[in-house]
Amino acid sequence: MERSPRLLLLLFLLLLLLLFSAAAAPGRPCGPAGLSRDTVLGRPGANVTLTCQDEGLANVTVSWQVEERGTAAVGGRRRQLAEGNTLLLRRLRYEDSGRYSCYVGGQPLRSLRLLVEEPPETPRVSCYRRSHDKDVLCEWPLRVKPSPGTRAMLWVKQRFVVENATEQRCRYFSKARKFVCRVKVPPGADDTKPLVVSTCVNNGAGSSAGEDRIITLSSVLKPDPPINVTVEALEKAPQRLRVNWSYPSSWDPRFYWLRFQVRYRPEPAQTFAEVDQVTTTWLDIRDAWRGTRHVVQVRAQEEFGHGAWSEWSREAVGIPWTDPRDLTSEMGPFSSQFPMEDGTYGVTLPPELFGEDAADGAGGAIVEASARSMASPYAFLVAGGSLLLGIALFVGIVVRYRQTWRTGRQRAAKPEGEGQHMLVPLGPPSPPLSETPLLPPPGPLAPGALHVTNLDYFFSEQ
């Protein structure tokens, strides 16, 4: 009785293991196509020998014929080959595949099917979805063209769910040299549920299974590149370009939006400048090179960053507006700006200014410039006015400080006590207010008597 719980637990764990194995196993086994006993397999470029009878026939003539591919079903013509009990075929090609028969006196003795095929390449599948309302496309490229009898299959099932996998037949596109499989997405499918994608390629020479891929419908979003990309010059703006583009036809902007990335470069440069997080279908480039041809490309991604970026659009070119009176046009086709390693721009001078150095292949000397581009006249006016105002303030401060400094120096140079005068009263001390009459004593005074007395007293004190 004590072993019953342990036994039940062991059976439960075993059942879980079986369910997990069934859920994680690929949808279908991948094996080579079955070959009949009368089939001879040969690889392209190799030699193969067909034998009519294991024991040689004496004193008889053995002839060989081959049915051309595609004509056996309609009773097509046969092509006569060499005679002998063995038939040697050198440097096989795919066109050599067919049914070979040997005859003696017009009577067939043996018929062999020759299959010229190469073992298939291992598929490395990648899946993408062009928009939220489109099916999923899975594809993988091939290095060489597959054999005519090669078949490719794909299976899709939900992860950790025991259910039958959906089987899809893949199609080979010769121009693109890749297999493409379409996985139908039912309406209202959950974009977050993980799906397991399995692939298998087989033919008469063998089979090859690809590594299982785990995807979600949202993670494989990859829009088509934007279309109708144009670059226009803006009048009286020698350093600006207007870039316009449109949504791809496979994406409906009424329900889901895209965000864009724009990259551009002047044709002398090799690296691109990029602008991210563009939500409109236009962009103004404000640091274009004057009179220089620019290359612009745009790509798109789902607005919330789900999935991958699209491929870059086709290149569009444009040149900023040029003033016919601009004197810089006399410099010739040489650009006045050059990209530096630190991200700034320099100035490239024309080679005729350097004489023999230019003829020796030195090209134009590069003078480093800290400015990214040439400023407009308004910027020069503002900068000049600010500079003059600063100089005027500085001169005023210096003059004021100099006057203060001179005054302090003169005061410090005088001896102690010089310039200090003792206040001397003009008359004797006044009596208290109570002893002084409010009215002067009667009697006239001689004119000027008080003044003389006061002056005599002042000079006597001196």
C-alpha positions as CSV (number, residue, x, y, z in Angstrom):
1,M,0.0,0.0,0.0
2,E,3.0,2.3,0.6
3,R,4.1,2.0,-2.9
4,S,0.8,3.1,-4.5
5,P,1.4,6.9,-4.1
6,R,4.9,6.6,-5.5
7,L,3.7,4.6,-8.5
8,L,0.9,7.0,-9.2
9,L,3.4,9.9,-9.1
10,L,5.7,8.1,-11.4
11,L,2.9,7.5,-13.9
12,F,1.9,11.1,-13.7
13,L,5.4,12.3,-14.4
14,L,5.7,9.9,-17.3
15,L,2.4,11.1,-18.8
16,L,3.6,14.7,-18.5
17,L,6.9,13.8,-20.3
18,L,5.0,12.2,-23.1
19,L,2.7,15.2,-23.5
20,F,5.7,17.6,-23.5
21,S,7.5,15.5,-26.1
22,A,4.5,15.4,-28.3
23,A,4.1,19.1,-28.0
24,A,7.7,19.9,-28.7
25,A,8.3,17.4,-31.5
26,P,8.3,18.7,-35.1
27,G,5.2,18.4,-37.1
28,R,6.3,15.8,-39.5
29,P,9.3,13.5,-39.9
30,C,11.7,14.5,-42.7
31,G,13.1,11.8,-44.8
32,P,14.4,11.2,-48.4
33,A,12.0,10.4,-51.1
34,G,11.6,6.7,-51.6
35,L,13.4,5.2,-54.6
36,S,12.4,2.1,-56.5
37,R,14.7,-0.9,-56.9
38,D,15.2,-0.1,-60.6
39,T,16.4,3.5,-59.9
40,V,20.0,4.5,-60.3
41,L,21.1,7.7,-58.6
42,G,23.8,9.9,-60.0
43,R,25.1,13.3,-59.1
44,P,25.7,16.1,-61.5
45,G,29.2,16.0,-63.0
46,A,29.9,12.4,-62.0
47,N,30.1,9.3,-64.2
48,V,27.8,6.3,-64.0
49,T,27.7,2.9,-65.6
50,L,24.4,1.1,-66.5
51,T,24.6,-2.7,-66.8
52,C,22.0,-4.7,-68.9
53,Q,22.8,-8.2,-67.5
54,D,25.0,-9.2,-64.6
55,E,26.5,-12.0,-66.7
56,G,27.7,-10.9,-70.1
57,L,25.8,-12.1,-73.2
58,A,27.9,-14.0,-75.7
59,N,27.6,-13.6,-79.5
60,V,24.7,-11.1,-79.2
61,T,24.4,-7.4,-79.8
62,V,23.0,-5.3,-77.0
63,S,21.6,-1.9,-77.8
64,W,20.5,0.9,-75.6
65,Q,17.7,3.5,-75.9
66,V,16.6,6.3,-73.7
67,E,13.1,7.9,-73.4
68,E,13.4,11.6,-73.4
69,R,12.0,13.3,-70.3
70,G,8.4,14.3,-70.6
71,T,7.6,12.2,-73.6
72,A,7.1,8.7,-72.1
73,A,3.6,9.5,-71.0
74,V,2.5,10.4,-74.5
75,G,4.5,7.7,-76.3
76,G,7.3,10.0,-77.2
77,R,10.3,9.2,-79.3
78,R,13.3,7.2,-78.1
79,R,16.9,8.1,-78.7
80,Q,19.4,5.4,-79.8
81,L,22.6,5.1,-77.8
82,A,25.8,3.0,-77.9
83,E,25.8,-0.8,-78.0
84,G,27.2,-3.2,-75.4
85,N,26.2,-4.9,-72.2
86,T,27.3,-1.8,-70.2
87,L,26.6,1.9,-71.0
88,L,29.0,4.5,-69.6
89,L,27.6,8.0,-69.1
90,R,30.2,10.7,-68.4
91,R,29.7,14.1,-66.7
92,L,26.1,13.7,-65.8
93,R,23.6,16.6,-66.2
94,Y,20.1,17.0,-64.9
95,E,18.9,16.5,-68.5
96,D,20.4,13.0,-68.5
97,S,17.7,11.8,-66.1
98,G,15.3,9.4,-67.7
99,R,14.5,5.7,-68.4
100,Y,17.2,3.7,-70.1
101,S,16.4,0.3,-71.7
102,C,18.6,-2.4,-73.3
103,Y,17.5,-4.6,-76.2
104,V,18.7,-7.8,-77.9
105,G,17.2,-8.4,-81.3
106,G,14.5,-5.8,-80.6
107,Q,13.4,-7.5,-77.4
108,P,13.7,-5.5,-74.2
109,L,15.9,-7.2,-71.5
110,R,16.0,-4.5,-68.8
111,S,14.9,-1.0,-68.0
112,L,16.6,1.3,-65.5
113,R,15.5,4.8,-64.3
114,L,18.4,7.2,-64.0
115,L,17.9,10.0,-61.5
116,V,20.5,12.9,-61.6
117,E,20.0,14.9,-58.4
118,E,22.0,16.7,-55.8
119,P,21.2,16.3,-52.1
120,P,19.2,19.4,-50.9
121,E,20.7,22.2,-48.9
122,T,19.8,22.7,-45.3
123,P,17.1,25.3,-45.1
124,R,17.7,28.4,-42.9
125,V,14.2,29.8,-42.7
126,S,13.2,33.4,-41.8
127,C,9.6,34.5,-41.6
128,Y,8.1,38.0,-41.9
129,R,4.6,39.6,-42.2
130,R,4.1,42.7,-44.3
131,S,1.3,44.1,-42.2
132,H,-1.1,43.2,-39.4
133,D,-3.7,41.9,-41.9
134,K,-1.4,39.9,-44.1
135,D,-0.4,36.2,-44.0
136,V,3.1,35.2,-42.8
137,L,5.7,34.4,-45.5
138,C,8.6,32.1,-44.6
139,E,11.6,31.8,-47.0
140,W,15.2,30.7,-47.3
141,P,17.7,31.3,-50.1
142,L,19.7,28.7,-52.0
143,R,23.3,28.9,-53.2
144,V,22.6,26.7,-56.3
145,K,19.5,25.7,-58.2
146,P,17.8,22.7,-56.7
147,S,17.2,19.5,-58.5
148,P,14.0,19.3,-60.6
149,G,12.5,16.7,-58.2
150,T,13.2,18.7,-55.0
151,R,10.2,19.3,-52.7
152,A,10.0,21.7,-49.7
153,M,7.5,21.5,-46.9
154,L,6.7,23.7,-43.9
155,W,4.7,22.9,-40.8
156,V,3.3,25.4,-38.2
157,K,1.8,24.6,-34.8
158,Q,1.4,26.3,-31.5
159,R,4.1,25.8,-28.9
160,F,3.4,23.4,-25.9
161,V,0.0,22.5,-27.4
162,V,-0.8,19.0,-28.6
163,E,-2.4,19.5,-32.0
164,N,-1.9,18.7,-35.6
165,A,0.5,20.9,-37.4
166,T,-0.6,22.9,-40.4
167,E,1.2,21.7,-43.5
168,Q,2.2,24.2,-46.3
169,R,3.8,23.4,-49.6
170,C,6.7,25.8,-50.5
171,R,7.4,27.2,-54.0
172,Y,10.7,27.8,-55.6
173,F,11.4,31.1,-57.4
174,S,14.2,30.8,-59.8
175,K,14.9,34.5,-60.3
176,A,15.2,35.1,-56.5
177,R,16.8,31.6,-55.9
178,K,14.7,30.9,-52.8
179,F,11.8,28.9,-51.5
180,V,8.8,30.8,-50.2
181,C,6.0,29.3,-48.1
182,R,2.8,31.1,-47.2
183,V,1.3,30.5,-43.7
184,K,-2.4,31.6,-43.5
185,V,-3.3,33.6,-40.4
186,P,-7.0,33.3,-39.3
187,P,-8.8,36.5,-38.5
188,G,-8.6,37.5,-34.8
189,A,-5.5,35.4,-34.2
190,D,-3.5,36.2,-31.1
191,D,-0.3,38.1,-32.1
192,T,1.5,37.1,-28.9
193,K,1.2,33.3,-28.9
194,P,4.4,31.5,-29.8
195,L,4.4,29.3,-32.9
196,V,6.8,26.6,-33.9
197,V,7.9,26.6,-37.6
198,S,9.5,23.4,-39.0
199,T,10.9,22.9,-42.5
200,C,12.0,19.9,-44.6
201,V,13.5,19.6,-48.1
202,N,13.9,16.3,-49.8
203,N,14.5,14.6,-53.2
204,G,15.7,11.3,-54.5
205,A,19.3,12.0,-53.4
206,G,18.5,12.8,-49.7
207,S,16.7,15.1,-47.3
208,S,17.5,17.9,-45.0
209,A,15.5,19.4,-42.1
210,G,15.9,23.0,-40.9
211,E,16.2,24.1,-37.4
212,D,12.8,24.8,-35.8
213,R,12.0,28.5,-35.4
214,I,9.8,30.0,-32.6
215,I,8.0,33.1,-33.7
216,T,5.0,35.3,-32.8
217,L,2.8,37.2,-35.3
218,S,3.9,40.5,-33.8
219,S,7.7,39.7,-33.8
220,V,7.7,38.9,-37.6
221,L,6.2,42.2,-38.7
222,K,8.3,43.7,-41.5
223,P,6.8,46.4,-43.7
224,D,7.6,46.9,-47.3
225,P,9.9,49.9,-48.0
226,P,8.3,53.3,-48.5
227,I,7.5,54.3,-52.0
228,N,7.5,57.5,-54.1
229,V,10.5,59.0,-52.4
230,T,11.3,62.4,-53.8
231,V,13.8,65.1,-52.9
232,E,13.0,68.8,-53.7
233,A,15.0,72.0,-53.3
234,L,13.4,74.9,-51.3
235,E,13.6,78.3,-52.9
236,K,16.1,80.8,-51.3
237,A,17.3,78.0,-48.9
238,P,20.8,76.9,-50.2
239,Q,21.2,74.4,-47.3
240,R,17.8,72.8,-47.1
241,L,16.1,69.9,-48.9
242,R,12.5,68.6,-48.6
243,V,12.1,64.8,-48.7
244,N,8.6,63.3,-49.3
245,W,7.5,59.7,-49.5
246,S,4.3,57.5,-49.2
247,Y,3.2,54.5,-47.3
248,P,3.7,51.1,-49.0
249,S,0.7,49.8,-50.7
250,S,0.6,46.7,-48.5
251,W,0.2,48.8,-45.3
252,D,-3.1,50.5,-44.5
253,P,-2.5,53.7,-42.5
254,R,-6.1,54.0,-41.5
255,F,-5.7,51.4,-38.8
256,Y,-2.0,51.1,-38.1
257,W,0.8,53.7,-38.5
258,L,4.5,53.5,-39.3
259,R,7.5,55.4,-38.1
260,F,10.3,56.1,-40.4
261,Q,14.1,56.6,-40.5
262,V,15.7,58.8,-43.1
263,R,19.4,58.7,-44.2
264,Y,21.2,61.0,-46.6
265,R,24.7,61.8,-47.8
266,P,26.3,64.2,-50.2
267,E,27.7,62.2,-53.1
268,P,31.4,62.9,-52.3
269,A,30.9,61.3,-48.8
270,Q,30.6,57.6,-48.2
271,T,28.8,57.7,-44.8
272,F,25.2,58.5,-44.2
273,A,23.6,60.9,-41.7
274,E,20.5,59.4,-40.1
275,V,17.3,60.9,-38.7
276,D,15.2,58.7,-36.4
277,Q,11.7,58.8,-35.0
278,V,10.0,60.5,-38.0
279,T,6.2,60.0,-37.8
280,T,5.3,62.1,-40.8
281,T,5.7,61.4,-44.5
282,W,8.1,64.3,-45.1
283,L,11.3,65.7,-43.6
284,D,13.3,68.9,-44.1
285,I,17.1,68.5,-44.2
286,R,18.6,71.7,-42.8
287,D,22.3,70.9,-43.1
288,A,22.7,70.1,-46.8
289,W,25.8,71.0,-48.7
290,R,25.5,74.0,-51.0
291,G,25.3,73.0,-54.7
292,T,25.9,69.3,-54.0
293,R,24.0,66.3,-55.2
294,H,22.5,64.4,-52.2
295,V,21.4,60.7,-52.0
296,V,18.4,60.0,-49.7
297,Q,16.7,56.7,-48.6
298,V,13.8,55.9,-46.2
299,R,12.8,52.8,-44.3
300,A,9.8,52.0,-42.1
301,Q,8.8,50.1,-38.9
302,E,5.6,49.5,-37.0
303,E,4.8,52.6,-34.9
304,F,5.4,50.9,-31.5
305,G,8.6,49.2,-32.6
306,H,7.2,45.7,-33.1
307,G,9.0,43.6,-35.6
308,A,11.9,44.6,-37.8
309,W,12.7,47.6,-40.0
310,S,11.9,47.3,-43.7
311,E,14.5,47.4,-46.4
312,W,15.8,50.8,-47.5
313,S,13.8,52.4,-50.3
314,R,15.2,53.1,-53.7
315,E,17.7,56.0,-53.8
316,A,16.3,59.4,-54.5
317,V,18.6,62.4,-55.4
318,G,18.3,66.1,-55.1
319,I,20.4,69.3,-55.1
320,P,19.7,72.4,-52.9
321,W,18.6,75.7,-54.4
322,T,21.5,77.7,-55.8
323,D,21.5,81.5,-56.1
324,P,22.6,82.4,-59.7
325,R,24.5,85.4,-58.3
326,D,26.4,83.3,-55.8
327,L,30.1,83.9,-56.3
328,T,31.0,80.5,-55.0
329,S,29.9,79.0,-58.2
330,E,33.1,80.3,-59.7
331,M,35.1,77.9,-57.6
332,G,34.3,75.0,-60.0
333,P,33.0,71.6,-59.3
334,F,35.0,71.2,-56.1
335,S,33.0,71.1,-52.9
336,S,33.7,73.7,-50.2
337,Q,33.0,71.2,-47.5
338,F,34.5,67.9,-46.6
339,P,33.6,65.4,-43.8
340,M,36.1,65.1,-41.0
341,E,36.7,62.2,-38.7
342,D,35.2,64.0,-35.7
343,G,31.9,64.6,-37.4
344,T,32.5,68.2,-38.4
345,Y,33.3,69.6,-41.8
346,G,36.4,71.1,-43.4
347,V,37.0,73.2,-46.4
348,T,38.5,71.7,-49.6
349,L,40.4,74.2,-51.7
350,P,40.6,73.8,-55.5
351,P,43.9,72.2,-56.8
352,E,44.8,75.2,-58.9
353,L,45.7,77.2,-55.8
354,F,48.5,74.8,-54.9
355,G,50.4,74.7,-58.2
356,E,52.8,71.8,-58.5
357,D,51.4,70.0,-55.4
358,A,48.0,69.6,-57.1
359,A,49.6,68.2,-60.2
360,D,51.5,65.6,-58.1
361,G,48.1,64.1,-57.0
362,A,48.0,65.9,-53.6
363,G,44.5,67.2,-54.4
364,G,43.1,70.0,-52.4
365,A,44.5,70.8,-48.9
366,I,42.0,70.3,-46.2
367,V,41.6,73.1,-43.7
368,E,39.7,72.1,-40.6
369,A,36.7,74.1,-39.7
370,S,34.7,73.9,-36.5
371,A,31.5,75.0,-38.1
372,R,29.2,72.4,-39.6
373,S,28.1,74.5,-42.4
374,M,28.3,78.1,-43.7
375,A,26.2,80.5,-41.7
376,S,23.6,82.8,-43.2
377,P,24.1,86.7,-43.4
378,Y,21.6,87.1,-40.6
379,A,23.7,85.1,-38.3
380,F,26.7,87.2,-39.1
381,L,24.8,90.4,-38.3
382,V,23.6,89.1,-34.9
383,A,27.1,87.9,-34.1
384,G,28.7,91.2,-35.1
385,G,26.3,93.3,-33.1
386,S,26.8,91.1,-30.0
387,L,30.5,91.4,-30.4
388,L,30.4,95.2,-30.7
389,L,28.2,95.5,-27.6
390,G,30.5,93.3,-25.6
391,I,33.5,95.4,-26.7
392,A,31.8,98.6,-25.7
393,L,30.9,97.3,-22.2
394,F,34.4,96.1,-21.7
395,V,35.9,99.5,-22.6
396,G,33.5,101.3,-20.3
397,I,34.4,99.0,-17.4
398,V,38.1,99.5,-18.0
399,V,37.8,103.3,-18.2
400,R,35.8,103.5,-15.0
401,Y,38.2,101.2,-13.2
402,R,41.2,103.3,-14.3
403,Q,39.7,106.5,-13.0
404,T,38.9,104.9,-9.7
405,W,42.4,103.5,-9.5
406,R,44.0,106.9,-10.2
407,T,41.9,108.7,-7.5
408,G,42.9,106.1,-4.9
409,R,46.6,106.4,-5.8
410,Q,46.6,110.2,-5.5
411,R,45.0,110.0,-2.0
412,A,47.5,107.4,-0.9
413,A,50.4,109.7,-2.1
414,K,49.5,112.7,0.3
415,P,51.4,113.0,3.7
416,E,49.5,112.4,6.8
417,G,47.6,115.4,7.9
418,E,47.8,117.3,4.6
419,G,44.6,118.6,3.5
420,Q,43.0,118.4,6.9
421,H,42.1,121.8,8.4
422,M,41.0,122.5,11.9
423,L,37.7,124.2,12.2
424,V,38.2,127.5,14.0
425,P,35.3,129.5,15.3
426,L,34.8,133.0,14.0
427,G,34.2,134.5,17.4
428,P,34.5,133.8,21.1
429,P,32.4,130.9,22.4
430,S,28.7,131.8,22.6
431,P,27.3,132.1,26.0
432,P,24.5,129.9,27.0
433,L,21.2,130.6,25.5
434,S,19.8,131.9,28.7
435,E,22.6,134.5,29.0
436,T,22.4,135.7,25.4
437,P,19.9,138.5,24.7
438,L,17.5,137.9,21.9
439,L,18.1,141.4,20.6
440,P,21.4,143.1,20.0
441,P,22.4,146.0,22.4
442,P,21.5,149.4,21.3
443,G,23.9,151.5,19.6
444,P,25.3,151.6,16.1
445,L,28.4,149.7,15.1
446,A,30.9,150.8,12.6
447,P,30.5,149.1,9.3
448,G,32.9,146.3,8.8
449,A,34.1,146.2,12.4
450,L,32.9,142.6,13.0
451,H,34.4,141.4,9.8
452,V,37.8,142.9,10.6
453,T,37.8,141.5,14.0
454,N,36.9,138.0,12.8
455,L,39.6,138.1,10.1
456,D,42.3,139.3,12.6
457,Y,41.3,136.5,14.9
458,F,41.5,133.9,12.1
459,F,44.9,135.0,10.9
460,S,46.3,135.2,14.4
461,E,45.3,131.6,15.0
462,Q,47.0,130.7,11.8
